[in-house]
Amino acid sequence: MIDWVLLGSGCAILVGIFMLLARAFVGPTPFDRILATNAMGTKTVIFVALLGFISKRPEFLDTALAYAIINFVSTIAILKFIEFKRIG
Amino acid sequence: MAQFFDILTTAFLTLGCLLALTGAMGILRMPDFYSRLHPAGKTDSLAQVLIMVGLLFQCFRYPTIGTGAAIRLVMITAFIFMTSPVATHAIARAAYVGGLRPWQQRNEPHV
């Protein structure tokens, strides 16, 4: 029973990811694309954690934690590059 | 007891998925960049917290999964709860410094 609940939640998160992907394609300004990609990263972290619980292997949570850190750092790096035209 | 945890997990996951879907819908449908920040910044962190709390009850249900997974879930929740508002604020600041003006009533919405 609870497996179906976890699976349905994963499907809902996937639908949300695809809606954000549409915004990342359409988005008129680059900031729209960055915003959609950042939200996609958060939803991906949730999806990886759900995947670990669907397959009863919570080692996936380490992957989710690493992905959260990479997502934040990449967002800040892209914004700094746009704002100051250099990363260093 | 396991059934009690299952009911709690179902409730939290349903609420979290509802919030995540409405947030994605808001990002897709809002007319302006600064109004798109609103669903992106708020629903993201709350949906993430709700889903992680729902998964935490699953950790309590199976003793084999144990406390390691619970500690990692709390770490992920705390990290995203700290960094998501920071990222949203940085995006808004970069857009404003970059010269993007908010949508006024008389202007055309740039969808």
N, CA and C atoms of all chains as a GROMACS GRO file, in nm:
protein
  597
    1MET      N    1   0.083  -0.120   0.000
    1MET     CA    2   0.000   0.000   0.000
    1MET      C    3   0.087   0.125   0.000
    2ILE      N    4   0.183   0.127   0.094
    2ILE     CA    5   0.265   0.248   0.104
    2ILE      C    6   0.357   0.260  -0.017
    3ASP      N    7   0.386   0.144  -0.082
    3ASP     CA    8   0.468   0.151  -0.204
    3ASP      C    9   0.398   0.230  -0.313
    4TRP      N   10   0.267   0.210  -0.323
    4TRP     CA   11   0.193   0.284  -0.426
    4TRP      C   12   0.188   0.433  -0.395
    5VAL      N   13   0.180   0.466  -0.266
    5VAL     CA   14   0.181   0.608  -0.229
    5VAL      C   15   0.313   0.672  -0.268
    6LEU      N   16   0.425   0.600  -0.238
    6LEU     CA   17   0.556   0.655  -0.274
    6LEU      C   18   0.570   0.668  -0.425
    7LEU      N   19   0.520   0.566  -0.498
    7LEU     CA   20   0.530   0.568  -0.644
    7LEU      C   21   0.448   0.684  -0.703
    8GLY      N   22   0.327   0.705  -0.648
    8GLY     CA   23   0.244   0.816  -0.696
    8GLY      C   24   0.308   0.951  -0.669
    9SER      N   25   0.373   0.963  -0.551
    9SER     CA   26   0.442   1.089  -0.521
    9SER      C   27   0.557   1.111  -0.618
   10GLY      N   28   0.630   1.004  -0.651
   10GLY     CA   29   0.737   1.018  -0.748
   10GLY      C   30   0.686   1.063  -0.883
   11CYS      N   31   0.572   1.007  -0.926
   11CYS     CA   32   0.514   1.048  -1.055
   11CYS      C   33   0.472   1.194  -1.051
   12ALA      N   34   0.414   1.238  -0.938
   12ALA     CA   35   0.373   1.379  -0.928
   12ALA      C   36   0.493   1.471  -0.935
   13ILE      N   37   0.602   1.433  -0.867
   13ILE     CA   38   0.724   1.516  -0.872
   13ILE      C   39   0.779   1.519  -1.014
   14LEU      N   40   0.772   1.405  -1.086
   14LEU     CA   41   0.820   1.403  -1.224
   14LEU      C   42   0.738   1.496  -1.312
   15VAL      N   43   0.606   1.497  -1.292
   15VAL     CA   44   0.521   1.589  -1.370
   15VAL      C   45   0.561   1.733  -1.343
   16GLY      N   46   0.587   1.764  -1.214
   16GLY     CA   47   0.632   1.899  -1.180
   16GLY      C   48   0.764   1.934  -1.246
   17ILE      N   49   0.856   1.835  -1.251
   17ILE     CA   50   0.986   1.860  -1.315
   17ILE      C   51   0.968   1.892  -1.462
   18PHE      N   52   0.876   1.821  -1.530
   18PHE     CA   53   0.857   1.847  -1.672
   18PHE      C   54   0.791   1.982  -1.696
   19MET      N   55   0.701   2.024  -1.604
   19MET     CA   56   0.643   2.157  -1.619
   19MET      C   57   0.750   2.265  -1.604
   20LEU      N   58   0.841   2.244  -1.507
   20LEU     CA   59   0.949   2.342  -1.492
   20LEU      C   60   1.042   2.340  -1.612
   21LEU      N   61   1.060   2.221  -1.672
   21LEU     CA   62   1.146   2.212  -1.790
   21LEU      C   63   1.086   2.290  -1.906
   22ALA      N   64   0.952   2.290  -1.917
   22ALA     CA   65   0.887   2.370  -2.020
   22ALA      C   66   0.916   2.519  -1.998
   23ARG      N   67   0.911   2.563  -1.872
   23ARG     CA   68   0.943   2.703  -1.844
   23ARG      C   69   1.088   2.733  -1.875
   24ALA      N   70   1.178   2.637  -1.848
   24ALA     CA   71   1.320   2.660  -1.878
   24ALA      C   72   1.342   2.669  -2.029
   25PHE      N   73   1.261   2.599  -2.108
   25PHE     CA   74   1.273   2.612  -2.254
   25PHE      C   75   1.215   2.745  -2.302
   26VAL      N   76   1.095   2.782  -2.249
   26VAL     CA   77   1.023   2.897  -2.301
   26VAL      C   78   1.086   3.027  -2.256
   27GLY      N   79   1.126   3.030  -2.124
   27GLY     CA   80   1.161   3.150  -2.050
   27GLY      C   81   1.225   3.261  -2.130
   28PRO      N   82   1.168   3.381  -2.134
   28PRO     CA   83   1.222   3.485  -2.222
   28PRO      C   84   1.357   3.539  -2.173
   29THR      N   85   1.374   3.553  -2.044
   29THR     CA   86   1.501   3.606  -1.994
   29THR      C   87   1.586   3.491  -1.939
   30PRO      N   88   1.719   3.508  -1.931
   30PRO     CA   89   1.801   3.402  -1.872
   30PRO      C   90   1.769   3.378  -1.726
   31PHE      N   91   1.718   3.480  -1.656
   31PHE     CA   92   1.688   3.461  -1.514
   31PHE      C   93   1.571   3.364  -1.496
   32ASP      N   94   1.477   3.364  -1.591
   32ASP     CA   95   1.368   3.266  -1.587
   32ASP      C   96   1.424   3.125  -1.596
   33ARG      N   97   1.520   3.107  -1.686
   33ARG     CA   98   1.578   2.973  -1.702
   33ARG      C   99   1.652   2.930  -1.577
   34ILE      N  100   1.726   3.025  -1.516
   34ILE     CA  101   1.800   2.990  -1.394
   34ILE      C  102   1.703   2.954  -1.283
   35LEU      N  103   1.595   3.032  -1.271
   35LEU     CA  104   1.495   3.006  -1.167
   35LEU      C  105   1.432   2.868  -1.186
   36ALA      N  106   1.394   2.835  -1.309
   36ALA     CA  107   1.332   2.705  -1.335
   36ALA      C  108   1.431   2.592  -1.309
   37THR      N  109   1.559   2.613  -1.345
   37THR     CA  110   1.658   2.508  -1.323
   37THR      C  111   1.684   2.486  -1.175
   38ASN      N  112   1.684   2.596  -1.098
   38ASN     CA  113   1.703   2.583  -0.954
   38ASN      C  114   1.588   2.506  -0.889
   39ALA      N  115   1.465   2.538  -0.929
   39ALA     CA  116   1.350   2.465  -0.875
   39ALA      C  117   1.353   2.319  -0.919
   40MET      N  118   1.398   2.295  -1.042
   40MET     CA  119   1.412   2.157  -1.090
   40MET      C  120   1.512   2.080  -1.005
   41GLY      N  121   1.620   2.147  -0.963
   41GLY     CA  122   1.719   2.079  -0.879
   41GLY      C  123   1.661   2.039  -0.745
   42THR      N  124   1.582   2.128  -0.684
   42THR     CA  125   1.519   2.093  -0.556
   42THR      C  126   1.426   1.973  -0.574
   43LYS      N  127   1.348   1.975  -0.683
   43LYS     CA  128   1.256   1.864  -0.705
   43LYS      C  129   1.331   1.736  -0.736
   44THR      N  130   1.449   1.746  -0.800
   44THR     CA  131   1.528   1.627  -0.826
   44THR      C  132   1.579   1.566  -0.696
   45VAL      N  133   1.619   1.651  -0.601
   45VAL     CA  134   1.662   1.600  -0.470
   45VAL      C  135   1.549   1.521  -0.405
   46ILE      N  136   1.428   1.578  -0.408
   46ILE     CA  137   1.313   1.507  -0.351
   46ILE      C  138   1.291   1.375  -0.424
   47PHE      N  139   1.306   1.377  -0.556
   47PHE     CA  140   1.278   1.256  -0.634
   47PHE      C  141   1.381   1.147  -0.604
   48VAL      N  142   1.507   1.186  -0.587
   48VAL     CA  143   1.609   1.086  -0.557
   48VAL      C  144   1.584   1.025  -0.419
   49ALA      N  145   1.544   1.108  -0.322
   49ALA     CA  146   1.513   1.056  -0.189
   49ALA      C  147   1.394   0.961  -0.195
   50LEU      N  148   1.292   0.997  -0.273
   50LEU     CA  149   1.176   0.909  -0.288
   50LEU      C  150   1.216   0.777  -0.355
   51LEU      N  151   1.306   0.786  -0.452
   51LEU     CA  152   1.352   0.666  -0.523
   51LEU      C  153   1.421   0.570  -0.427
   52GLY      N  154   1.499   0.625  -0.334
   52GLY     CA  155   1.563   0.540  -0.235
   52GLY      C  156   1.463   0.467  -0.148
   53PHE      N  157   1.353   0.534  -0.115
   53PHE     CA  158   1.254   0.468  -0.031
   53PHE      C  159   1.165   0.374  -0.111
   54ILE      N  160   1.149   0.399  -0.242
   54ILE     CA  161   1.071   0.307  -0.325
   54ILE      C  162   1.146   0.174  -0.337
   55SER      N  163   1.277   0.183  -0.360
   55SER     CA  164   1.355   0.061  -0.378
   55SER      C  165   1.410   0.008  -0.247
   56LYS      N  166   1.368   0.064  -0.132
   56LYS     CA  167   1.409   0.020   0.002
   56LYS      C  168   1.561   0.022   0.019
   57ARG      N  169   1.626   0.119  -0.048
   57ARG     CA  170   1.772   0.131  -0.030
   57ARG      C  171   1.803   0.276   0.003
   58PRO      N  172   1.808   0.312   0.131
   58PRO     CA  173   1.825   0.454   0.166
   58PRO      C  174   1.965   0.508   0.142
   59GLU      N  175   2.052   0.429   0.077
   59GLU     CA  176   2.184   0.485   0.043
   59GLU      C  177   2.170   0.597  -0.060
   60PHE      N  178   2.056   0.601  -0.129
   60PHE     CA  179   2.033   0.707  -0.226
   60PHE      C  180   2.033   0.846  -0.161
   61LEU      N  181   2.014   0.851  -0.029
   61LEU     CA  182   2.007   0.981   0.038
   61LEU      C  183   2.141   1.054   0.032
   62ASP      N  184   2.252   0.979   0.029
   62ASP     CA  185   2.382   1.045   0.011
   62ASP      C  186   2.388   1.118  -0.122
   63THR      N  187   2.337   1.050  -0.227
   63THR     CA  188   2.332   1.114  -0.359
   63THR      C  189   2.248   1.240  -0.355
   64ALA      N  190   2.135   1.233  -0.284
   64ALA     CA  191   2.047   1.349  -0.276
   64ALA      C  192   2.116   1.466  -0.208
   65LEU      N  193   2.190   1.436  -0.101
   65LEU     CA  194   2.262   1.542  -0.028
   65LEU      C  195   2.368   1.607  -0.117
   66ALA      N  196   2.445   1.522  -0.189
   66ALA     CA  197   2.547   1.577  -0.279
   66ALA      C  198   2.482   1.660  -0.389
   67TYR      N  199   2.367   1.614  -0.440
   67TYR     CA  200   2.301   1.689  -0.546
   67TYR      C  201   2.250   1.824  -0.497
   68ALA      N  202   2.202   1.828  -0.372
   68ALA     CA  203   2.156   1.956  -0.317
   68ALA      C  204   2.270   2.056  -0.310
   69ILE      N  205   2.388   2.009  -0.264
   69ILE     CA  206   2.503   2.100  -0.253
   69ILE      C  207   2.545   2.149  -0.390
   70ILE      N  208   2.553   2.056  -0.490
   70ILE     CA  209   2.597   2.095  -0.624
   70ILE      C  210   2.498   2.193  -0.686
   71ASN      N  211   2.369   2.172  -0.663
   71ASN     CA  212   2.266   2.259  -0.718
   71ASN      C  213   2.282   2.402  -0.667
   72PHE      N  214   2.303   2.416  -0.536
   72PHE     CA  215   2.316   2.550  -0.479
   72PHE      C  216   2.442   2.620  -0.532
   73VAL      N  217   2.554   2.546  -0.533
   73VAL     CA  218   2.679   2.608  -0.575
   73VAL      C  219   2.673   2.648  -0.722
   74SER      N  220   2.612   2.562  -0.807
   74SER     CA  221   2.606   2.596  -0.949
   74SER      C  222   2.515   2.716  -0.974
   75THR      N  223   2.404   2.726  -0.901
   75THR     CA  224   2.317   2.843  -0.917
   75THR      C  225   2.390   2.971  -0.882
   76ILE      N  226   2.459   2.970  -0.768
   76ILE     CA  227   2.531   3.091  -0.726
   76ILE      C  228   2.642   3.125  -0.824
   77ALA      N  229   2.710   3.021  -0.878
   77ALA     CA  230   2.820   3.047  -0.972
   77ALA      C  231   2.768   3.109  -1.101
   78ILE      N  232   2.656   3.056  -1.156
   78ILE     CA  233   2.601   3.112  -1.280
   78ILE      C  234   2.556   3.255  -1.256
   79LEU      N  235   2.492   3.282  -1.142
   79LEU     CA  236   2.446   3.419  -1.115
   79LEU      C  237   2.564   3.515  -1.101
   80LYS      N  238   2.671   3.468  -1.035
   80LYS     CA  239   2.787   3.556  -1.020
   80LYS      C  240   2.849   3.584  -1.156
   81PHE      N  241   2.849   3.483  -1.244
   81PHE     CA  242   2.905   3.504  -1.377
   81PHE      C  243   2.821   3.603  -1.456
   82ILE      N  244   2.689   3.596  -1.443
   82ILE     CA  245   2.604   3.691  -1.517
   82ILE      C  246   2.619   3.831  -1.461
   83GLU      N  247   2.632   3.841  -1.327
   83GLU     CA  248   2.632   3.973  -1.266
   83GLU      C  249   2.766   4.044  -1.285
   84PHE      N  250   2.877   3.972  -1.270
   84PHE     CA  251   3.008   4.037  -1.274
   84PHE      C  252   3.088   4.002  -1.398
   85LYS      N  253   3.034   3.918  -1.486
   85LYS     CA  254   3.098   3.876  -1.611
   85LYS      C  255   3.228   3.800  -1.588
   86ARG      N  256   3.250   3.750  -1.467
   86ARG     CA  257   3.365   3.662  -1.442
   86ARG      C  258   3.336   3.582  -1.316
   87ILE      N  259   3.406   3.468  -1.300
   87ILE     CA  260   3.378   3.380  -1.187
   87ILE      C  261   3.480   3.399  -1.076
   88GLY      N  262   3.605   3.428  -1.109
   88GLY     CA  263   3.713   3.426  -1.011
   88GLY      C  264   3.699   3.516  -0.892
   89MET      N  265   0.096  -0.018   1.470
   89MET     CA  266   0.186   0.098   1.473
   89MET      C  267   0.237   0.132   1.334
   90ALA      N  268   0.265   0.026   1.257
   90ALA     CA  269   0.313   0.051   1.121
   90ALA      C  270   0.206   0.121   1.038
   91GLN      N  271   0.080   0.082   1.062
   91GLN     CA  272  -0.029   0.144   0.987
   91GLN      C  273  -0.042   0.292   1.022
   92PHE      N  274  -0.020   0.323   1.150
   92PHE     CA  275  -0.025   0.463   1.193
   92PHE      C  276   0.081   0.547   1.120
   93PHE      N  277   0.203   0.492   1.112
   93PHE     CA  278   0.309   0.564   1.040
   93PHE      C  279   0.276   0.576   0.893
   94ASP      N  280   0.213   0.470   0.836
   94ASP     CA  281   0.176   0.477   0.694
   94ASP      C  282   0.075   0.588   0.668
   95ILE      N  283  -0.021   0.601   0.758
   95ILE     CA  284  -0.122   0.707   0.739
   95ILE      C  285  -0.058   0.844   0.746
   96LEU      N  286   0.033   0.862   0.844
   96LEU     CA  287   0.102   0.991   0.854
   96LEU      C  288   0.184   1.020   0.729
   97THR      N  289   0.255   0.918   0.679
   97THR     CA  290   0.335   0.936   0.558
   97THR      C  291   0.248   0.975   0.440
   98THR      N  292   0.133   0.907   0.426
   98THR     CA  293   0.043   0.937   0.315
   98THR      C  294  -0.005   1.081   0.321
   99ALA      N  295  -0.042   1.126   0.441
   99ALA     CA  296  -0.093   1.263   0.455
   99ALA      C  297   0.016   1.365   0.417
  100PHE      N  298   0.136   1.345   0.471
  100PHE     CA  299   0.243   1.443   0.444
  100PHE      C  300   0.284   1.440   0.298
  101LEU      N  301   0.292   1.320   0.238
  101LEU     CA  302   0.333   1.314   0.098
  101LEU      C  303   0.228   1.375   0.007
  102THR      N  304   0.099   1.354   0.038
  102THR     CA  305  -0.006   1.414  -0.044
  102THR      C  306   0.000   1.566  -0.040
  103LEU      N  307   0.016   1.620   0.082
  103LEU     CA  308   0.026   1.766   0.093
  103LEU      C  309   0.149   1.819   0.019
  104GLY      N  310   0.261   1.749   0.035
  104GLY     CA  311   0.383   1.796  -0.030
  104GLY      C  312   0.374   1.791  -0.181
  105CYS      N  313   0.316   1.684  -0.235
  105CYS     CA  314   0.306   1.673  -0.381
  105CYS      C  315   0.208   1.777  -0.435
  106LEU      N  316   0.100   1.804  -0.359
  106LEU     CA  317   0.006   1.908  -0.402
  106LEU      C  318   0.078   2.043  -0.410
  107LEU      N  319   0.159   2.074  -0.307
  107LEU     CA  320   0.231   2.200  -0.308
  107LEU      C  321   0.332   2.206  -0.421
  108ALA      N  322   0.402   2.093  -0.446
  108ALA     CA  323   0.503   2.094  -0.551
  108ALA      C  324   0.437   2.116  -0.687
  109LEU      N  325   0.322   2.049  -0.709
  109LEU     CA  326   0.255   2.066  -0.838
  109LEU      C  327   0.200   2.206  -0.856
  110THR      N  328   0.143   2.264  -0.749
  110THR     CA  329   0.092   2.400  -0.764
  110THR      C  330   0.206   2.500  -0.784
  111GLY      N  331   0.321   2.472  -0.720
  111GLY     CA  332   0.436   2.561  -0.742
  111GLY      C  333   0.485   2.556  -0.885
  112ALA      N  334   0.492   2.434  -0.941
  112ALA     CA  335   0.536   2.421  -1.080
  112ALA      C  336   0.436   2.487  -1.174
  113MET      N  337   0.306   2.470  -1.144
  113MET     CA  338   0.203   2.535  -1.225
  113MET      C  339   0.216   2.687  -1.218
  114GLY      N  340   0.246   2.739  -1.098
  114GLY     CA  341   0.262   2.883  -1.084
  114GLY      C  342   0.381   2.935  -1.164
  115ILE      N  343   0.493   2.860  -1.159
  115ILE     CA  344   0.610   2.904  -1.237
  115ILE      C  345   0.577   2.901  -1.385
  116LEU      N  346   0.494   2.806  -1.426
  116LEU     CA  347   0.461   2.796  -1.568
  116LEU      C  348   0.364   2.905  -1.613
  117ARG      N  349   0.274   2.952  -1.525
  117ARG     CA  350   0.163   3.035  -1.571
  117ARG      C  351   0.171   3.181  -1.531
  118MET      N  352   0.259   3.218  -1.437
  118MET     CA  353   0.261   3.358  -1.392
  118MET      C  354   0.311   3.451  -1.504
  119PRO      N  355   0.267   3.576  -1.506
  119PRO     CA  356   0.293   3.659  -1.623
  119PRO      C  357   0.430   3.724  -1.627
  120ASP      N  358   0.505   3.725  -1.519
  120ASP     CA  359   0.621   3.813  -1.511
  120ASP      C  360   0.730   3.741  -1.433
  121PHE      N  361   0.854   3.780  -1.452
  121PHE     CA  362   0.964   3.712  -1.382
  121PHE      C  363   0.953   3.730  -1.231
  122TYR      N  364   0.924   3.852  -1.186
  122TYR     CA  365   0.921   3.877  -1.041
  122TYR      C  366   0.802   3.809  -0.974
  123SER      N  367   0.694   3.789  -1.050
  123SER     CA  368   0.584   3.712  -0.991
  123SER      C  369   0.612   3.562  -0.996
  124ARG      N  370   0.700   3.520  -1.088
  124ARG     CA  371   0.738   3.379  -1.090
  124ARG      C  372   0.828   3.343  -0.974
  125LEU      N  373   0.898   3.442  -0.919
  125LEU     CA  374   0.982   3.414  -0.802
  125LEU      C  375   0.900   3.367  -0.684
  126HIS      N  376   0.776   3.412  -0.677
  126HIS     CA  377   0.694   3.386  -0.559
  126HIS      C  378   0.662   3.237  -0.542
  127PRO      N  379   0.605   3.168  -0.644
  127PRO     CA  380   0.586   3.024  -0.628
  127PRO      C  381   0.717   2.948  -0.618
  128ALA      N  382   0.821   2.996  -0.688
  128ALA     CA  383   0.946   2.921  -0.686
  128ALA      C  384   1.010   2.924  -0.548
  129GLY      N  385   1.007   3.040  -0.484
  129GLY     CA  386   1.078   3.050  -0.357
  129GLY      C  387   1.004   2.988  -0.240
  130LYS      N  388   0.872   2.999  -0.241
  130LYS     CA  389   0.799   2.956  -0.121
  130LYS      C  390   0.757   2.811  -0.126
  131THR      N  391   0.692   2.772  -0.237
  131THR     CA  392   0.640   2.634  -0.237
  131THR      C  393   0.752   2.533  -0.240
  132ASP      N  394   0.867   2.572  -0.296
  132ASP     CA  395   0.976   2.476  -0.303
  132ASP      C  396   1.020   2.430  -0.166
  133SER      N  397   1.049   2.527  -0.078
  133SER     CA  398   1.102   2.487   0.053
  133SER      C  399   0.995   2.415   0.135
  134LEU      N  400   0.870   2.462   0.129
  134LEU     CA  401   0.768   2.397   0.212
  134LEU      C  402   0.736   2.257   0.161
  135ALA      N  403   0.726   2.240   0.029
  135ALA     CA  404   0.697   2.106  -0.025
  135ALA      C  405   0.809   2.010   0.009
  136GLN      N  406   0.933   2.060   0.001
  136GLN     CA  407   1.046   1.974   0.032
  136GLN      C  408   1.042   1.932   0.179
  137VAL      N  409   1.011   2.025   0.269
  137VAL     CA  410   1.006   1.990   0.412
  137VAL      C  411   0.896   1.888   0.438
  138LEU      N  412   0.778   1.909   0.374
  138LEU     CA  413   0.666   1.817   0.399
  138LEU      C  414   0.699   1.676   0.350
  139ILE      N  415   0.759   1.665   0.230
  139ILE     CA  416   0.789   1.532   0.177
  139ILE      C  417   0.897   1.465   0.260
  140MET      N  418   0.997   1.541   0.305
  140MET     CA  419   1.103   1.481   0.386
  140MET      C  420   1.048   1.434   0.522
  141VAL      N  421   0.955   1.510   0.581
  141VAL     CA  422   0.895   1.466   0.708
  141VAL      C  423   0.815   1.338   0.685
  142GLY      N  424   0.744   1.331   0.572
  142GLY     CA  425   0.672   1.209   0.540
  142GLY      C  426   0.763   1.090   0.525
  143LEU      N  427   0.881   1.109   0.464
  143LEU     CA  428   0.976   0.998   0.451
  143LEU      C  429   1.038   0.962   0.585
  144LEU      N  430   1.049   1.062   0.675
  144LEU     CA  431   1.106   1.036   0.808
  144LEU      C  432   1.021   0.935   0.885
  145PHE      N  433   0.889   0.941   0.867
  145PHE     CA  434   0.803   0.842   0.935
  145PHE      C  435   0.827   0.703   0.881
  146GLN      N  436   0.863   0.693   0.751
  146GLN     CA  437   0.898   0.561   0.696
  146GLN      C  438   1.025   0.507   0.760
  147CYS      N  439   1.119   0.597   0.794
  147CYS     CA  440   1.240   0.554   0.865
  147CYS      C  441   1.206   0.492   1.000
  148PHE      N  442   1.109   0.554   1.071
  148PHE     CA  443   1.071   0.500   1.201
  148PHE      C  444   1.001   0.366   1.186
  149ARG      N  445   0.937   0.344   1.071
  149ARG     CA  446   0.860   0.223   1.054
  149ARG      C  447   0.950   0.101   1.038
  150TYR      N  448   1.051   0.112   0.952
  150TYR     CA  449   1.139  -0.002   0.932
  150TYR      C  450   1.264   0.013   1.017
  151PRO      N  451   1.286  -0.074   1.115
  151PRO     CA  452   1.407  -0.059   1.197
  151PRO      C  453   1.534  -0.091   1.120
  152THR      N  454   1.522  -0.166   1.007
  152THR     CA  455   1.642  -0.200   0.931
  152THR      C  456   1.698  -0.078   0.860
  153ILE      N  457   1.608   0.014   0.818
  153ILE     CA  458   1.656   0.136   0.753
  153ILE      C  459   1.730   0.223   0.854
  154GLY      N  460   1.672   0.233   0.972
  154GLY     CA  461   1.746   0.283   1.086
  154GLY      C  462   1.763   0.433   1.095
  155THR      N  463   1.850   0.471   1.188
  155THR     CA  464   1.866   0.612   1.219
  155THR      C  465   1.955   0.684   1.119
  156GLY      N  466   2.040   0.611   1.046
  156GLY     CA  467   2.128   0.678   0.950
  156GLY      C  468   2.051   0.753   0.846
  157ALA      N  469   1.948   0.687   0.793
  157ALA     CA  470   1.865   0.752   0.692
  157ALA      C  471   1.792   0.871   0.751
  158ALA      N  472   1.748   0.859   0.877
  158ALA     CA  473   1.676   0.971   0.941
  158ALA      C  474   1.768   1.091   0.957
  159ILE      N  475   1.894   1.064   0.998
  159ILE     CA  476   1.989   1.175   1.014
  159ILE      C  477   2.015   1.242   0.880
  160ARG      N  478   2.028   1.161   0.772
  160ARG     CA  479   2.054   1.220   0.641
  160ARG      C  480   1.934   1.301   0.592
  161LEU      N  481   1.814   1.251   0.620
  161LEU     CA  482   1.695   1.326   0.580
  161LEU      C  483   1.691   1.462   0.649
  162VAL      N  484   1.722   1.463   0.780
  162VAL     CA  485   1.721   1.590   0.853
  162VAL      C  486   1.828   1.684   0.799
  163MET      N  487   1.945   1.626   0.761
  163MET     CA  488   2.051   1.710   0.705
  163MET      C  489   2.010   1.772   0.572
  164ILE      N  490   1.948   1.691   0.484
  164ILE     CA  491   1.904   1.744   0.355
  164ILE      C  492   1.800   1.854   0.376
  165THR      N  493   1.705   1.828   0.468
  165THR     CA  494   1.600   1.927   0.494
  165THR      C  495   1.659   2.058   0.543
  166ALA      N  496   1.752   2.050   0.639
  166ALA     CA  497   1.811   2.172   0.694
  166ALA      C  498   1.889   2.246   0.587
  167PHE      N  499   1.963   2.171   0.503
  167PHE     CA  500   2.046   2.237   0.401
  167PHE      C  501   1.959   2.309   0.298
  168ILE      N  502   1.856   2.240   0.248
  168ILE     CA  503   1.772   2.305   0.146
  168ILE      C  504   1.693   2.418   0.208
  169PHE      N  505   1.652   2.402   0.335
  169PHE     CA  506   1.577   2.509   0.400
  169PHE      C  507   1.661   2.634   0.417
  170MET      N  508   1.793   2.616   0.429
  170MET     CA  509   1.881   2.733   0.437
  170MET      C  510   1.913   2.790   0.299
  171THR      N  511   1.940   2.703   0.200
  171THR     CA  512   1.995   2.752   0.074
  171THR      C  513   1.890   2.796  -0.027
  172SER      N  514   1.768   2.743  -0.019
  172SER     CA  515   1.668   2.779  -0.120
  172SER      C  516   1.630   2.927  -0.116
  173PRO      N  517   1.605   2.986   0.004
  173PRO     CA  518   1.578   3.131   0.005
  173PRO      C  519   1.698   3.214  -0.039
  174VAL      N  520   1.819   3.166  -0.008
  174VAL     CA  521   1.938   3.240  -0.049
  174VAL      C  522   1.949   3.241  -0.201
  175ALA      N  523   1.924   3.126  -0.264
  175ALA     CA  524   1.932   3.119  -0.410
  175ALA      C  525   1.826   3.207  -0.474
  176THR      N  526   1.704   3.205  -0.419
  176THR     CA  527   1.597   3.287  -0.475
  176THR      C  528   1.630   3.436  -0.463
  177HIS      N  529   1.684   3.474  -0.346
  177HIS     CA  530   1.721   3.615  -0.328
  177HIS      C  531   1.831   3.655  -0.423
  178ALA      N  532   1.927   3.565  -0.445
  178ALA     CA  533   2.037   3.598  -0.536
  178ALA      C  534   1.986   3.613  -0.679
  179ILE      N  535   1.891   3.528  -0.718
  179ILE     CA  536   1.836   3.539  -0.854
  179ILE      C  537   1.763   3.673  -0.870
  180ALA      N  538   1.682   3.709  -0.770
  180ALA     CA  539   1.607   3.834  -0.778
  180ALA      C  540   1.700   3.954  -0.783
  181ARG      N  541   1.807   3.950  -0.702
  181ARG     CA  542   1.901   4.062  -0.699
  181ARG      C  543   1.976   4.072  -0.831
  182ALA      N  544   2.018   3.957  -0.885
  182ALA     CA  545   2.089   3.960  -1.013
  182ALA      C  546   1.999   4.015  -1.123
  183ALA      N  547   1.871   3.979  -1.122
  183ALA     CA  548   1.779   4.028  -1.226
  183ALA      C  549   1.760   4.178  -1.212
  184TYR      N  550   1.749   4.228  -1.086
  184TYR     CA  551   1.724   4.371  -1.068
  184TYR      C  552   1.848   4.452  -1.104
  185VAL      N  553   1.965   4.402  -1.064
  185VAL     CA  554   2.089   4.472  -1.100
  185VAL      C  555   2.111   4.466  -1.250
  186GLY      N  556   2.070   4.353  -1.312
  186GLY     CA  557   2.088   4.337  -1.455
  186GLY      C  558   1.993   4.421  -1.539
  187GLY      N  559   1.901   4.494  -1.476
  187GLY     CA  560   1.819   4.588  -1.550
  187GLY      C  561   1.682   4.539  -1.588
  188LEU      N  562   1.635   4.429  -1.532
  188LEU     CA  563   1.501   4.379  -1.561
  188LEU      C  564   1.402   4.451  -1.470
  189ARG      N  565   1.306   4.521  -1.531
  189ARG     CA  566   1.212   4.601  -1.451
  189ARG      C  567   1.085   4.522  -1.426
  190PRO      N  568   1.020   4.542  -1.310
  190PRO     CA  569   0.896   4.468  -1.281
  190PRO      C  570   0.785   4.507  -1.377
  191TRP      N  571   0.692   4.415  -1.396
  191TRP     CA  572   0.582   4.434  -1.489
  191TRP      C  573   0.482   4.533  -1.431
  192GLN      N  574   0.458   4.642  -1.502
  192GLN     CA  575   0.356   4.739  -1.461
  192GLN      C  576   0.224   4.707  -1.531
  193GLN      N  577   0.120   4.774  -1.485
  193GLN     CA  578  -0.012   4.744  -1.540
  193GLN      C  579  -0.023   4.786  -1.686
  194ARG      N  580   0.048   4.897  -1.725
  194ARG     CA  581   0.031   4.949  -1.860
  194ARG      C  582   0.120   4.876  -1.960
  195ASN      N  583   0.222   4.805  -1.911
  195ASN     CA  584   0.312   4.738  -2.004
  195ASN      C  585   0.252   4.604  -2.048
  196GLU      N  586   0.309   4.552  -2.156
  196GLU     CA  587   0.272   4.418  -2.198
  196GLU      C  588   0.344   4.317  -2.110
  197PRO      N  589   0.276   4.210  -2.068
  197PRO     CA  590   0.348   4.106  -1.996
  197PRO      C  591   0.441   4.031  -2.090
  198HIS      N  592   0.566   4.011  -2.046
  198HIS     CA  593   0.657   3.932  -2.130
  198HIS      C  594   0.651   3.787  -2.086
  199VAL      N  595   0.563   3.711  -2.149
  199VAL     CA  596   0.544   3.572  -2.109
  199VAL      C  597   0.652   3.486  -2.174
   0.00000   0.00000   0.00000
